Amino acid sequence: MSHPAGESDDGALRLDFDRRLMLQFRGSVVTSDAGLLAYRELDDALGLSAMTGEALADARTGKNGRHALVGMLRQSVFGRLAEYKDVNDAERLRHDPATRWIVGGKAAQGAAASPSQMGRFETQWLALGKNLSALTDLSGQWIDRVHGRRPLRGVVLDMDSSVSPTHGEQEMSVWNGHYECTCYHPLFVFNQFGDLERCAVRPGNVHSADGWEGVLSPVVTRYRGKVSRIYFRADAGFANPEVYEYRSREDQICDPSAGEPHPASASGGGNMGMRSDAIRLPANRIPQERIGYLLTRPVGRPPNEVRRSYANFTYQAGSRTRPRRVVAKVEWHPDELYPRVGFIVANMARQAENVVAFYNKRGMRAVD
């Protein structure tokens, strides 16, 4: 009888594998990110990294230039594309065959940049004034390169702020009461395809709209004359007189004689670039009084579905130079005592419900 532990009194237990099976430990030639190679081919076809390499200034001295700046930029960008967000990930990725091929140069036959090299690249070499300026315009130049192959009829620009939590004593890192953390408060402009048009890193305690014109204006200037119409959407943090006046100035540039948008031609040529805006308006007493007839709870048993009502009216706050169109939406939900009310300031000629639908697509792909 066999021993309970697997031993036997009549000889040692031996294993005999099939000798045709060969095992090799060669993890350095296996990658789980081969899909990035297709993106690298697209990068080469469009010349995006090559464009960046011409704009970056290399201030390294001595023997610090094993990898070109453009190669380390690829390692940084493609790594984040594959969800490797920490510089320490470079310890493993520097030996990954896909990463080595993406970086190119000496990395293809050796190794990509190490964590210390990537750390110096992102915090020292890219932080040079000339390189920061180049990076600020980089995303817009990349987008223009793509649109040069596939022209647009119109572009939708969504502006919004966000939160970037910080840890330690980082410069401009400040407590933000709204987000309840120590952070940066960056500002972004995206287009309808989810592409980042432009951004700005700001201290954590600034207002949502702080510095908005410096971020938005270069993007509008790039598209002026290239598209038939520029759409703009933003939340209530950007509902201020300066934003509305900026829109009026842009319309004057498009049509100096009348100051009003003239019809866009089908070709998209000529002096085009009129703006259509939809900006959420913070709720206050005066707009709510204008739609008071919609705020009375409907008589009878509440239905099982949501009841929606829309309204249009003009409204001029004391800080504004002229009245503007306001679209209101009122929703009565079956299990709620009070309605949900929203206001949008718009210069669009669409019906009220279509203006609301357009605004609600913020962050989604949608161009009419």
N, C-alpha and C positions, 0 to 999 in steps of 0.2 A: 504494500500500500504506500502511496506517495506521502512524503512528509507534508504536513499542513502548510509549511512555509515555502513549499515548492522545491525542496531539496530531496535527494534520493540517496540511498545507501549504496547503489550499484553504479556510481559514476557521476562526473560533473555534468551539469546542464549546459549544452552548447547551442548556439544559434547559428544557422547556416543560411545567409542571404543569397539571393540569385545574383551571381557575379555579373550578369549583363546589366544590372542597375548601377549607375554611376552617380555619386553625390558630389557636388562641388559647392563650396561656400564662396560665391562671387557676387555679394550684394552690391558692390560698387558699380556693376554693369547692368543693374536692374533699376528701373524707375517706375514710379506710380503716377508721374506727371507728364506722360508722353503727349497728352493733348496740348500742352503748351507749345510744342513744336509747330503746330498749325498756326498759332498766334504769332510765333516768331516769323514764319513765312509771310504772313499778312503784313507784319511790321516791315519786313524787307521790301515787299511789293509797294507799300505806300511811302516808304522812306521816312517813317516817323522818328525812329531812333537816330538815323543819319542826320536828320534836321536838327535834332537836339545836340548831337555831338559837335556840330558846327557852332552852336550858340554857347556851349559851356566853356568857361575859362579854367585851364588846368594850372593851378599855382603850386603843384607839388615839386619838390626838389629832391636831388639825390636819387636813391634807388627805390623810391616809393611808388613808382609808376608801373608796377608789374601788370596791372589791368588798366585799360583805358577807362576814362570816366564814363563813356557811353556804355561800356560793358557792365560796369557796376550799376549804372542807371537801369539797364535791362534786368540785372539780377534783383534790384529793389522792386521794380514795377511788376515783373513777371512773378516774383515771389508773392507779392500781395494779391496778384490775380489768382494765385493758387491757394490763398488763405494762409500764407505764412507771414504773419504780421510782426513777428519779433525778430530783431537783429540776430539773436542767438540761434535762430533756425539755420543761419548760414553755416554753422558748424557741421551740420549733416548735409545741407544742400550743396556745399562747395564740392562734394564728391559725387553728387547726383549727376548721371550722364546727361539728362535733359537740361539741367541748369548749366552745366559746363558748355553745352552746345549753344544755349541761348546767350550766354555771356560772350562766347567767341574768343578769338585771339589765342593767347597762351592757355586759357582755361580749357579749351577744347581737348588738349592733350595732357593737361595737368590737373589743376584744381581751380575752382572759382574763388571769389574773394572770401576771406575769413570773417568771423564776426567783428574782430577789431578793425579790419579794413573797411567793412561796411559801416561800422559806427563812425569812423573818421570821415567817410564819404558823405554820410547823411547829416552829420552835425558840424563838420568843419569845412569840407571842400564845397558842398552845395550852399553853405551859409555865406559864401562870399557875395558882396553886393551885386556884382555883375551876374552871378549865377542865380541869385534870388529874383532879380528882374527878369531874367530869361525864363525861369520856371513859372513866373506869374503869367506870362503871355503864352506859355507852351501849350496848354490845353486848347486854347482858342486856335492856335496855328495848326494843331493836329486836326481839329474839327474842320477847319477850312480846307485842309488837304483832302479829307474824305468827301466833303460837300463839293469839292471841285470835280469829283468823278460822278457825283449824284446830286445835282442842284436841287434846292428846295424852293417851294412856292411860298411858304411861310414858316416862321419859327415861333415857338412858344417858349418864353423865358419864365421860369419859376424861381423866385428869390425867397430864401428862407435862412434862418439862423439855426444853429445846432449846438450841441454840447460835446466837448472833448475833455473828459475827466483827466486830471493830472495827479501826480503823486510826488511829494518832495517839494523842494524850494525851486520851482521852475519859474523863469522870467515871465511876467505878465499873468501868472497863474493866480487867480483871485476867487474868493468864495462867491457863488451865485445862489441867491436865496430861492429863485424859482426852481432850479435844478437840484438844490440842496447838496452841492458838492463844490470842491475846489476844482476849477476847470479853466479852459479856454472857451470862448464863445464865438466860433468861426461863422462867417457869412458865405453863403453859396449862391451861385446862379447855375441852374441846370436847364437843358433844353428838353424837348418832348421825348427824346430818345434816351434820356437818362444820362447824357454826356455832361460832364462838368465844364461849363463855359469859363468860369472864373471864380476865385475864392479869395478870402482874406482871413488871416488869423488875428483875432482880437482878444484883449483882456477879458477875463471871465465875468466882469461886472458891468459891461457896457450894455446899452439898450439894443434890442433886436435890430433896429434900423441904423445903428451907428455906422457911418462910413458907407452907406448904401450906394451913393452916387459914384464913388470911386471904383466900385465893383461893377455896377450896372452899365455906366456910361461907355466904357471901352467895348463892351459886348454889343451894345446898340450901334455904336459907330462902325463896328466890323460888318454888321448886317445891313446897314443903311445903303440903299441902292442895289442890294443883291437879292432881296426877297420882296414879294409884293406886300406883305404885311408882317408886322412884329406884334405878337401877343405877349402880354405881361400879366402874371398872376402873383399875388402875395397875400399873406395873412394880415390880421388886424394890426400887427406891430408896424406895418409900413403905411398905414392909413394916416398920413400927415400931409399938410399943405405943400411941403417941399416936393414930395413925390408927385402930387397932382400937377404942380407947376412945371416940373420937369417934363411930364407928358405933354403939356401944352407947348412948351418950347420945342419939343421934337416935332409936333405937328406943324409948327411954324416953319421949321427947317424944310419939311416935306412940301409944304404949300405956303410960301411966304405971302402970297397975295390975299389969301382968305383965312389962313390959320385953321382950316378944317381939312380933314382927310378927303382927297378926291379918289374916285373909284380906281381900284387896282386893275391894271390890264392883265390879260391872260398870259402875256409873255413875261411879265415880271420885270420888264426893263424900265428905263426912264427914271424919273425922280421918285422912286418908291421907298417904302419903309415905314408907312403909317403904322401907328400903334393902337392896339385895342387892349384895354386894361380891364381887369376884374380884381378888385382889392376888397378884402373883407373889412367891414366897418364895425368897430366896437359898439356893442349895444349901449344905448343911453335913453334918457327919458323922451327926448323930442321925436326921434324916429319911431319909438314904440307908440307914442300918441298918434302918429299918422296912420298906424295900422291897428288902432284900438278895436275896430269892428271885427278884426280877425282873432283877437285875443280872448273873446268871450267863449267859454266852453260850449260846444254844440249841445243843443237840447236833445234829450232822449238817451236811450241806452247806448253806451260807447260801442262802436264796431270793433271787430277783431283785427282790422287792418289799420295802418297808419293813414291819417287824413292830412293832406298837404294842401296849402293855399299859398298863392303868390300875389305880390302887389308891386306896383311901380309908383314912384313919386320923386319929386326933386327936393333936394335938401342942401342948405348952405349953412355950415357952421360959422361961428363968429370969426374964426381964424382963416377962413377961405375967401377967395376973391370973387367967386361966382357959384351959383347953384349947380349941383351935379345930379345925375340920375342915380337913384338908389333902388335896388331890387331887394325885396323882402321875401323870406320864406318862413312859413309857420307850419310846424308839424305837431299834430295831436296824436300821442301814442296811447294805446288802450289802457295801459297800466300806470299811466303817469297823470298827476293832477294838473300840472301846468304845461303849457306848450313849449316846444323848442323853437327859438326864434333866431334867425340869422339875417344879416344885412350885408349887401355887396354894393360897392360903388363901382359903376361900370360906364364906359363910353361906347358900348356896343349897341347896335340896333336890333339885336335879337330879342325874342320874346323872353319874358322874365324866367320861365322855367328852363329855357335853353341857356341863359346866362348862368344860372345856378349849376346846371349840368356841366357847363364849361369850367367853372371854378372848381367843382368837385373832382375834376380830373387832374388836379395838381399832382405832379410826380408820376403821371401816367402818360403813355404815348397817345397823343390826340392832337391832330391838326385838321382843321376843316378845309 
